[in-house]
Amino acid sequence: MSPRIYVGGLTSSATETRLRLLCVPHGTGTLACVIRSKTTGQPFGYGFVEMGSAKEAGEVIMALNGIRLEGQRFDVFSVPGISPW
């Protein structure tokens, strides 16, 4: 099972592709999921990324946790054993 990380603080324009590309410079982001409202389709402001290894997940957490992007502060941490998809 590949390690998964939670990314909170996403903007309303967040997409799976943008979320994955945000993590790619720090490791292999194999799968990304932005959590959306079933009724409106708008993002709730958080998502999950599956990384290639635990080391890569740690690098993404260290690089992105607490940064500001597009006016939003990111909260990034490991999510053991939870599959959002």
Backbone as a ProteinNet text record, in pm:
[ID]
protein_1_A
[PRIMARY]
MSPRIYVGGLTSSATETRLRLLCVPHGTGTLACVIRSKTTGQPFGYGFVEMGSAKEAGEVIMALNGIRLEGQRFDVFSVPGISPW
[TERTIARY]
84.1	0	89.2	65.7	142.7	99.4	196	159.3	71.1	-23.6	-114.4	-93.3	-107.4	-98.1	-224.6	-259.5	-372.9	-317.8	-387	-350.6	-475.1	-469.9	-580.3	-543.1	-643.7	-620.6	-624.4	-684.4	-693.6	-795.5	-773.2	-865	-984.9	-1082.4	-1202.3	-1173.3	-1056.1	-1019.7	-932.1	-919.1	-834.2	-885	-790.9	-822.1	-724.9	-757.3	-670.5	-534.6	-535.5	-410.9	-322.4	-379.3	-300.7	-246.4	-325.5	-281.2	-164.9	-177	-69	56.8	43.5	159	225.9	152.4	208.6	306.5	279.5	362.6	475	464.4	560.6	704.8	733.3	874.2	940.2	861.2	914.3	905.2	850.3	836.5	736.9	708.7	616.8	475.2	395.5	254.8	177.7	138.6	77.7	-71.4	-138.5	-282.9	-323.6	-412.6	-460.9	-612.7	-671.6	-816.3	-853	-928.2	-980.6	-1122.5	-1151.7	-1283.4	-1381.2	-1493.3	-1591.7	-1730.4	-1813.6	-1953.3	-2027.5	-2108.6	-2187.2	-2294.2	-2343.7	-2452.1	-2402.6	-2294	-2248.2	-2125.3	-2048.7	-1926.7	-1808.8	-1830.6	-1724.2	-1633	-1502	-1409.5	-1437	-1418.3	-1433.4	-1308.3	-1199.4	-1076.7	-969.7	-991.9	-888.8	-889.1	-780	-768	-660.3	-635.9	-538.5	-450.2	-323.5	-229.8	-162.9	-156.7	-86.2	54.6	153.8	292.4	359.2	472.2	543.5	610.6	654.9	721.4	700.7	730.8	719.4	818.4	935.9	1036.5	984.1	925.1	868.4	754.1	670.4	560.5	615.4	721.7	784.8	842	900.6	956.3	846.2	733.8	621.5	568.5	555	505.3	599.6	728.9	827	825.7	808.8	814.9	687.1	571.7	445.8	369.2	393.3	316.4	345.4	240.9	252.6	279.8	305	330.4	199.6	211.4	94.3	101.8	-11.3	-22.2	-161.2	-165.7	-292.2	-372.7	-302	-367.9	-413.3	-388.2	-431.5	-309.9	-324	-217.8	-244	-143.4	-156.9	-127.8	-208.4	-183.7	-162.9	-44.9	-10.8	40.1	-19.2	28.4	-6.2	58.1	40.4	-93.2	-155	-282.5	-266.3	-229.1	-205.6	-333.6	-334.2	-441.1	-577.1	-591.3	-722.6	-724.7	-822.9	-835.4	-959.3	-941.6	-1057.4	-1122.7	-1062.2	-1119.9	-1148.9
-117.4	0	124.6	214.9	338.3	436.1	512.9	610.6	721.2	765.6	873.3	992.8	1110.5	1232.6	1314.4	1386.6	1478.9	1617	1690.2	1828.3	1913.3	1999.1	2088.9	2231.8	2313.5	2453.3	2477.3	2384.4	2400.1	2507.9	2573.9	2677.6	2615.4	2697.9	2649.3	2610.3	2646.1	2608.3	2482.6	2414.2	2295.6	2183.4	2116.4	1997.8	1886.6	1765.2	1652	1670.5	1719.9	1740.2	1842.4	1955.1	2059.2	2009.2	1931.5	1877	1780.1	1693.1	1597.9	1671.1	1771.3	1846.9	1927.1	1964.1	2034.3	1943.1	1813.5	1718	1658.4	1659.8	1594.8	1641.4	1770.3	1808.6	1742.2	1686.3	1628.3	1476.1	1416.7	1271.8	1233.1	1105.5	1053.5	1052	1150.3	1152.1	1065.4	946.5	851.7	873.6	926.2	944.2	1058.7	1143.6	1255.8	1259.1	1304.6	1312	1438.2	1527.9	1647.1	1613.2	1630.3	1595.1	1707.1	1669.2	1765.1	1737.4	1840.5	1827	1744.9	1652	1572	1655.9	1757.4	1837.1	1949.7	2017.6	2132.7	2103.2	2001.2	1970.2	2058.8	2151.4	2241	2169.4	2195.8	2134.6	2182.1	2091.5	2124.4	2191.1	2194.1	2258	2161.2	2032.2	1935.8	1819.2	1745	1629.9	1535.7	1430.6	1328.9	1300	1268.1	1229.4	1100	1004.8	879.7	896.8	872.8	891.1	757.7	762.8	641.7	568.4	642.5	579.9	666	607.5	681.5	797.4	778	884.8	1003.7	977.1	1083.7	1154.6	1079.5	1140	1233.9	1191.7	1276.1	1403.2	1393.1	1510.6	1609.6	1559.7	1647	1716.5	1642	1700.3	1810.7	1784	1884.2	2007.6	1987.8	2098.7	2182.7	2121.4	2192.6	2231.5	2163.9	2194.3	2336.9	2415.8	2551	2659.4	2621.3	2725.1	2792.3	2909.9	2981.6	2980.8	2946.9	2945.6	2995.9	3094.8	3155.7	3202.8	3254.5	3307.9	3204.7	3078.8	2971.9	2909.4	2876.3	2806.1	2656.1	2581.7	2436.7	2365.8	2265.3	2170.8	2036.1	1979.1	1853.9	1754.7	1635	1532	1394	1296.3	1156.1	1103.2	1017.9	956.1	804.8	736.7	593	511.7	423.1	325.9	372.9	498.3	547.5	564.6	508.8	521.3	603.4	728.6	810.6	774.7	689	655.6	511.8
0	0	0	-91.3	-100.2	8.1	60.1	163.2	107.9	188.4	148	237.9	179.3	257.2	238.3	342.7	341.8	309.7	222.3	191.9	214.8	316.1	347.7	312.1	287.7	252.7	103.4	29.5	-115.9	-151.9	-262.5	-308.4	-379.4	-411.1	-480.4	-624.8	-675.3	-812.2	-815.9	-704	-694.4	-784	-849	-930.1	-890.8	-929.6	-901.7	-969.3	-1091.4	-1165.2	-1095.8	-1055.5	-987.5	-854	-782.2	-654.8	-675.3	-772.9	-801.5	-844.6	-932	-980.5	-869.2	-768.2	-654.4	-578.7	-579.2	-505.9	-589.8	-720.5	-809.1	-790.6	-766.3	-746.9	-626.1	-536.7	-414.2	-412.4	-515.5	-522.1	-629.1	-636.7	-736.2	-680.2	-720.4	-681.5	-778.3	-734.9	-826.9	-847.1	-743.7	-752.2	-660.9	-707.4	-626.2	-630.8	-520.7	-510.1	-433.9	-496.7	-430.1	-386.6	-259.6	-206.8	-240.9	-303	-352	-295.8	-295.4	-255.7	-361.3	-319	-413.6	-482.6	-415.8	-473.9	-563.2	-522.8	-601.8	-686.3	-649.7	-721.5	-681.9	-590.4	-545.2	-445.3	-452.9	-356.7	-213.8	-118.1	22.6	79.4	3.8	49.6	95.2	70.8	106.3	7.9	10.5	-76.6	-25.9	-102.2	-65.4	-185.9	-157.3	-263.1	-220	-312.1	-288	-343.2	-258.4	-297.6	-327.2	-397.4	-437.2	-322.8	-219.9	-105.6	18.9	134.1	259.7	263.9	206.5	202.8	121.8	7	-75.7	-3.8	64.7	140.1	246.1	315	415.4	356	237.3	170	132.6	85.1	49.9	174.3	282.3	407.3	454.1	453.2	496.9	406.8	276.7	181.6	178.9	196.7	174.5	301.2	412.1	532.6	580.5	592.6	644.5	541.5	415.3	314.3	274.6	216.4	163.6	11.9	-49.1	-194.6	-230.6	-317.1	-357.1	-235.4	-135	-15.8	85.2	60.7	150.8	218.3	345.8	418.4	409.5	365.5	352.6	484.2	512.4	620.7	553.4	570.9	503.1	606.9	608.6	700.8	648.1	706.2	666.4	716.1	635.3	672	657.8	767.5	758.8	745.5	646.5	634.4	593.3	547.5	507	356.2	291.2	146.7	112	63.7	31.2	-101.4	-180.8	-310.4	-323.8
[MASK]
+++++++++++++++++++++++++++++++++++++++++++++++++++++++++++++++++++++++++++++++++++++

